[in-house]
Amino acid sequence: MGSSSGIGLQPTTNYIGLNLDSLQNLIWQVSKLIYQIFIYWLIQIVKLWVILKLQILFAELIVFVQTHNFLNNENIYKELYEKKNNITKVITRPFGQVKFQVQTNIIGCGLESYSGT
């Protein structure tokens, strides 16, 4: 039960009887597990980043389409408003040229009546 180098088939023990080969194996397994956990969380973070970027991209696309539709609708509304104004001008043009006179009849002290504006 002496100390050996640990290179051979026999387990290496230190002065308190701890098996160094199993300790090294445990350290190796723990470091491997830590590495696997690190890789797992790195993959999860990359997935979240990609999903976030895709959501931002789709949101920007939706905003662009909505803005484009709004501007097109605004132009259509402007054209319709101008057409409505032109139609209104055409309809009211003859009436706009006619001057309406309000005629009032004032009954005087006799049989005569006169009109004035």
Long-range contacts (C-beta under 8 A, 24 or more apart in sequence): none
